[in-house]
Amino acid sequence: MRRGRRVVQRFFGGAAAIALVAAIGGRLRAEDFHYPLKPAAAESGPVYVADLRLPGILVVKDGRIETYFAASKKLGTPLCRIRSVAIDRNGKVLAADTSTREVYRFDEPGKPTPLIKGAEAGIGIPMSIAVDSKGNIFVADLEVHWIWKLPSAGGAPKKFAEVPAPGGMTIDGQDRLWVVSGGKDQLLRLSPEGKIEVVVPGRPFQHPNDVALGPDGTAYVSDGYARTIWKVSPGAKPQSWISGGSLVNPVGLAWHEGNLIIADPNPKAKKGQVYKADAAGKLSPLAGK
């Protein structure tokens, strides 16, 4: 890929080269997961993956990995420090970027549109995003320890709730926002009005990263340091569901076609993996062999 990109840059230069690489993706890039952080998907269809080392977004279709958007590695350019992706109610891809402190929507592939407007916006470090049934976008801000609420069309975000060190988030069928926290209680649930309820009290996890909800309402929490996916049934204490084995550093989660999708970057290697776990917790690669 590096030699291919140099050839493109020689003939097209700078931004044009990046756009061309993004457009033709797999023909120049040996497609693989590099440092996957967060998967996102609708109930069916492709799975989108935020990849920090790419940097940009990969998409998995029919078991094959393709480039959806390849960002520049220059700080301050869109998605050069991508942290999270989500799918809005219209099927559009959303992405959060800590370099530009921005949330983007892809109205069409290859063209990220910034959604945060107004100098008073105040977004610090957007670590994750989630979308409710009305299309509202929630942004977890690690810097100011707030959850922001952003209109679906974009605009000035409003403070929704104060949460210590918020991380991964998801929305349930009642539009309650589930949030992993680095505070004294590690799994929280917020009502549509922003009222906080503790789901998992205390700190039973080593380093929780994300939360996803199964069809029956069971919560699954990724724990990178423990190399574990925890299962939190309603009213029950967390139980280790998948631990060790192929998992190196499980972080981002999503639910897709009856499987839990797990982004597993490897800090010591040049590539990571994205797995799917079936109802029994059996892991298999999302793409390839």
C-alpha positions in Angstrom: 0.0 0.0 0.0 2.8 2.5 0.8 4.4 2.1 -2.6 1.0 2.4 -4.2 0.2 5.5 -2.3 3.6 7.1 -3.3 2.8 6.4 -7.0 -0.5 8.1 -6.6 1.0 11.1 -4.8 3.7 11.4 -7.5 1.1 11.9 -10.2 -1.8 13.6 -8.3 -0.2 15.1 -5.1 -1.5 15.9 -1.6 -5.3 16.0 -1.1 -6.1 14.7 -4.6 -4.0 11.6 -3.9 -5.8 11.0 -0.6 -9.2 11.3 -2.3 -8.1 8.9 -5.0 -6.9 6.3 -2.5 -10.1 6.6 -0.6 -12.1 6.2 -3.8 -10.4 3.1 -5.2 -9.5 1.6 -1.8 -8.8 -2.1 -2.2 -7.0 -1.9 -5.6 -4.1 0.0 -3.9 -4.4 -1.1 -0.4 -3.9 -4.6 0.9 -7.2 -4.5 2.8 -7.0 -5.5 6.5 -7.8 -4.2 9.9 -5.0 -2.1 11.2 -6.1 -0.7 14.6 -9.9 -1.2 14.7 -11.6 0.7 17.5 -15.3 0.6 17.0 -17.8 -1.3 14.7 -21.2 0.0 13.8 -24.0 -1.6 11.8 -27.7 -1.6 11.2 -29.7 -4.7 12.0 -28.5 -6.1 8.6 -26.2 -5.1 5.9 -22.5 -3.9 6.0 -20.5 -3.4 9.1 -18.4 -0.2 9.3 -15.3 -0.1 11.4 -13.4 3.0 12.8 -9.7 2.2 12.3 -7.2 4.5 14.1 -4.1 3.4 12.3 -5.6 3.5 8.8 -6.8 6.2 9.7 -10.4 6.2 8.5 -13.3 3.8 8.1 -13.3 0.3 6.7 -16.5 -1.5 5.6 -17.1 -5.3 5.6 -19.5 -6.5 2.9 -20.1 -10.2 2.2 -17.0 -11.1 4.3 -14.7 -8.8 2.4 -12.9 -5.7 3.8 -13.0 -2.5 1.8 -12.0 1.1 2.4 -15.0 3.4 3.0 -12.9 6.5 3.8 -9.1 6.9 4.0 -8.2 10.0 6.0 -5.0 12.0 5.9 -2.6 11.4 8.7 -2.1 15.1 9.2 -3.3 16.4 12.5 -6.3 18.7 12.2 -7.7 17.0 9.1 -11.1 15.2 9.2 -10.9 11.8 10.9 -7.2 11.6 11.2 -7.8 10.6 14.8 -11.1 8.8 14.4 -12.5 7.2 17.6 -16.0 6.0 16.9 -18.6 5.3 14.2 -22.4 4.9 14.3 -25.3 4.6 11.9 -28.1 7.2 12.0 -31.8 6.6 11.5 -31.4 7.2 7.8 -28.6 4.7 7.4 -25.9 7.4 7.1 -22.5 6.8 8.7 -21.5 9.0 11.5 -17.9 9.4 12.9 -16.3 11.1 15.9 -12.8 12.6 15.5 -10.7 13.7 18.5 -8.2 15.7 16.3 -10.8 18.1 14.9 -13.1 17.7 18.0 -15.9 17.1 15.5 -18.7 14.7 14.6 -19.1 14.0 10.8 -21.8 12.5 8.7 -21.3 10.9 5.3 -24.1 12.0 3.1 -22.2 10.2 0.4 -19.1 8.0 0.6 -15.8 9.9 0.7 -17.3 13.2 1.8 -17.5 13.8 5.6 -19.8 16.7 6.6 -19.1 18.4 9.9 -22.2 18.6 12.2 -21.1 20.7 15.1 -21.8 24.4 14.6 -21.3 27.4 16.7 -18.2 28.7 18.4 -19.8 28.1 21.8 -20.1 24.3 21.1 -17.5 23.3 23.6 -16.9 19.7 22.5 -13.6 18.5 24.0 -12.6 14.9 23.2 -15.5 13.0 21.5 -14.8 9.4 22.3 -18.1 7.8 21.2 -21.4 8.5 19.6 -24.9 7.0 19.7 -28.2 7.8 18.0 -31.7 7.6 19.5 -35.0 6.7 17.7 -35.6 10.4 16.9 -32.2 10.8 15.3 -30.6 12.8 18.1 -26.9 12.2 18.3 -25.2 11.7 21.7 -21.5 12.4 22.1 -19.4 11.2 25.0 -16.8 13.9 25.8 -13.8 12.5 27.8 -12.3 16.0 28.3 -15.2 17.8 30.0 -16.9 14.6 31.4 -20.2 15.4 29.7 -22.6 13.7 27.4 -23.7 16.1 24.7 -26.9 16.0 22.7 -26.7 17.1 19.1 -29.6 17.5 16.6 -29.7 15.0 13.8 -29.2 17.7 11.2 -26.3 19.2 13.2 -26.0 22.4 15.1 -24.9 23.5 18.5 -24.8 20.6 21.0 -26.5 20.9 24.4 -25.3 19.4 27.7 -27.3 16.3 28.4 -25.7 14.7 31.5 -22.5 14.8 33.5 -20.8 11.5 33.5 -17.2 10.9 34.8 -14.8 9.8 32.0 -17.5 8.6 29.6 -16.6 5.9 27.1 -18.6 3.6 24.9 -22.4 4.1 24.6 -25.5 2.5 23.1 -29.2 3.2 23.0 -31.9 0.7 24.0 -35.5 0.3 22.7 -36.8 2.8 25.3 -34.3 5.5 24.1 -32.3 5.0 27.3 -28.6 5.8 26.9 -26.2 3.2 28.3 -22.7 4.5 29.1 -19.5 3.0 30.2 -17.8 5.2 32.8 -14.4 5.6 34.4 -16.0 6.9 37.6 -16.9 5.1 40.8 -19.7 3.2 39.0 -18.7 1.7 35.7 -22.0 1.1 33.8 -24.7 3.7 33.8 -28.1 4.1 32.1 -29.6 7.5 31.3 -33.3 8.2 30.8 -34.4 10.3 27.8 -34.5 13.2 30.2 -30.9 12.6 31.3 -31.6 11.1 34.7 -28.7 8.7 35.7 -29.3 5.2 37.0 -26.5 2.9 38.1 -26.6 -0.5 36.3 -23.3 -1.9 37.6 -22.2 -0.4 40.9 -18.6 -0.1 41.9 -15.6 -1.1 39.7 -15.7 -4.8 38.9 -14.1 -4.3 35.5 -10.4 -3.6 34.9 -10.8 -1.2 32.0 -14.2 -1.1 30.4 -14.4 0.3 26.9 -17.8 -0.2 25.4 -21.3 -1.6 25.9 -23.7 -3.3 23.5 -27.2 -4.7 24.1 -28.4 -8.1 22.9 -31.9 -8.8 21.6 -33.1 -9.9 25.1 -31.8 -6.7 26.8 -28.6 -8.3 28.1 -25.7 -5.9 28.2 -22.2 -6.9 27.1 -19.2 -4.9 28.2 -15.7 -5.1 26.7 -12.7 -5.0 29.1 -9.4 -4.4 27.3 -7.1 -5.0 30.2 -8.8 -8.2 31.3 -9.1 -9.5 27.7 -12.7 -10.2 28.5 -16.3 -9.6 27.3 -18.6 -9.4 30.3 -22.2 -10.4 30.3 -24.6 -8.3 32.4 -28.1 -9.9 32.6 -30.9 -7.7 33.9 -30.7 -7.5 37.7 -27.6 -9.7 37.8 -23.9 -9.2 38.6 -21.5 -9.2 35.7 -20.2 -12.6 34.5 -17.2 -13.3 32.3 -18.6 -14.5 29.0 -15.6 -14.6 26.7 -12.1 -14.4 28.2 -8.6 -14.6 26.8 -8.0 -17.0 23.9 -8.0 -15.0 20.6 -8.9 -11.8 22.4 -5.9 -9.4 22.8 -7.5 -6.0 23.6 -11.3 -6.0 23.1 -12.6 -2.5 22.8 -15.5 -1.5 20.5 -18.8 -3.5 20.3 -21.9 -3.7 18.1 -24.7 -6.1 17.7 -25.3 -7.3 14.1 -27.4 -10.2 12.7 -27.5 -12.1 16.0 -23.8 -11.8 16.6 -21.8 -9.6 18.9 -19.1 -7.7 16.8 -15.9 -7.1 18.7 -13.1 -4.8 17.6 -9.8 -6.1 18.9 -6.7 -3.9 18.2 -3.3 -5.3 19.0 -1.0 -2.5 20.3 2.1 -4.6 19.7 1.3 -5.7 16.1 0.7 -3.8 12.9 -2.8 -5.1 12.5 -5.8 -6.0 14.7 -8.9 -8.1 14.2 -12.6 -7.8 14.3 -14.5 -10.9 15.5 -18.1 -12.0 15.6 -19.3 -13.9 18.6 -22.4 -16.2 18.3 -24.9 -16.8 21.1 -22.6 -19.4 22.7 -19.7 -17.0 22.7 -17.8 -18.7 19.9 -15.5 -16.3 18.1 -14.8 -16.2 14.4 -13.3 -13.5 12.2 -15.8 -11.0 10.8 -13.9 -11.1 7.4 -11.6 -13.5 5.8 -10.4 -16.7 7.4 
